[in-house]
Amino acid sequence: MANIVWSKVGCTYCDHAKRLLRTRGIPFEERQIGHGWTKADLVSAVPAARTVPQIFINDQHIGGYTDLVQHLKG
C-alpha cells in the first residue's frame, strides 16, 4: 500500500495535507517537484493534474487537500 503526496516548495495546501496525514498517523512518501521529481513525473502519475498536492492513499488517487479532508471524514 502506497501513500504518496506530490508537492512543491512553497505550497501551503501541500503543507496542510502533509500535516494532516502526520497528525492522523498516516505514513506517506513525499514526491517533491524540483527535488528528484519533475512535472512530467506528476503528469505521468496523474494525467489530469494541474495543481499540487496530488495525494494517493493505499494506491488510490484521492485528489488535492480538500479531497483528502473529505476522504478522511468518511
Contacts in CASP RR format, 6 or more apart in sequence:
PFRMAT RR
TARGET T0000
AUTHOR 0000-0000-0000
METHOD contacts of the structure
MODEL  1
MANIVWSKVGCTYCDHAKRLLRTRGIPFEERQIGHGWTKADLVSAVPAAR
TVPQIFINDQHIGGYTDLVQHLKG
1 58 0 8 1.000
1 59 0 8 1.000
2 29 0 8 1.000
2 56 0 8 1.000
2 58 0 8 1.000
2 59 0 8 1.000
3 21 0 8 1.000
3 26 0 8 1.000
3 27 0 8 1.000
3 28 0 8 1.000
3 29 0 8 1.000
3 56 0 8 1.000
3 57 0 8 1.000
3 58 0 8 1.000
4 28 0 8 1.000
4 29 0 8 1.000
4 30 0 8 1.000
4 31 0 8 1.000
4 45 0 8 1.000
4 55 0 8 1.000
4 56 0 8 1.000
5 14 0 8 1.000
5 17 0 8 1.000
5 18 0 8 1.000
5 21 0 8 1.000
5 28 0 8 1.000
5 29 0 8 1.000
5 30 0 8 1.000
5 31 0 8 1.000
5 53 0 8 1.000
5 54 0 8 1.000
5 55 0 8 1.000
5 56 0 8 1.000
6 31 0 8 1.000
6 32 0 8 1.000
6 33 0 8 1.000
6 37 0 8 1.000
6 42 0 8 1.000
6 45 0 8 1.000
6 46 0 8 1.000
6 49 0 8 1.000
6 52 0 8 1.000
6 53 0 8 1.000
6 54 0 8 1.000
6 55 0 8 1.000
7 14 0 8 1.000
7 17 0 8 1.000
7 18 0 8 1.000
7 30 0 8 1.000
7 31 0 8 1.000
7 32 0 8 1.000
7 33 0 8 1.000
7 52 0 8 1.000
7 53 0 8 1.000
8 14 0 8 1.000
8 32 0 8 1.000
8 33 0 8 1.000
8 34 0 8 1.000
8 52 0 8 1.000
9 32 0 8 1.000
9 34 0 8 1.000
9 35 0 8 1.000
11 52 0 8 1.000
11 53 0 8 1.000
13 52 0 8 1.000
13 53 0 8 1.000
13 64 0 8 1.000
13 65 0 8 1.000
14 52 0 8 1.000
14 53 0 8 1.000
14 65 0 8 1.000
16 65 0 8 1.000
17 53 0 8 1.000
17 55 0 8 1.000
17 64 0 8 1.000
17 65 0 8 1.000
17 68 0 8 1.000
18 28 0 8 1.000
18 30 0 8 1.000
18 53 0 8 1.000
20 65 0 8 1.000
20 68 0 8 1.000
20 69 0 8 1.000
20 72 0 8 1.000
21 27 0 8 1.000
21 28 0 8 1.000
21 68 0 8 1.000
24 72 0 8 1.000
26 57 0 8 1.000
31 37 0 8 1.000
31 41 0 8 1.000
31 42 0 8 1.000
33 39 0 8 1.000
33 41 0 8 1.000
33 42 0 8 1.000
33 52 0 8 1.000
42 49 0 8 1.000
42 52 0 8 1.000
42 54 0 8 1.000
43 49 0 8 1.000
45 54 0 8 1.000
45 56 0 8 1.000
46 54 0 8 1.000
46 61 0 8 1.000
46 63 0 8 1.000
51 64 0 8 1.000
52 64 0 8 1.000
53 63 0 8 1.000
53 64 0 8 1.000
53 65 0 8 1.000
53 68 0 8 1.000
54 61 0 8 1.000
54 63 0 8 1.000
54 64 0 8 1.000
55 61 0 8 1.000
55 62 0 8 1.000
55 63 0 8 1.000
55 64 0 8 1.000
55 65 0 8 1.000
55 67 0 8 1.000
55 68 0 8 1.000
56 62 0 8 1.000
57 68 0 8 1.000
57 71 0 8 1.000
62 68 0 8 1.000
62 71 0 8 1.000
END
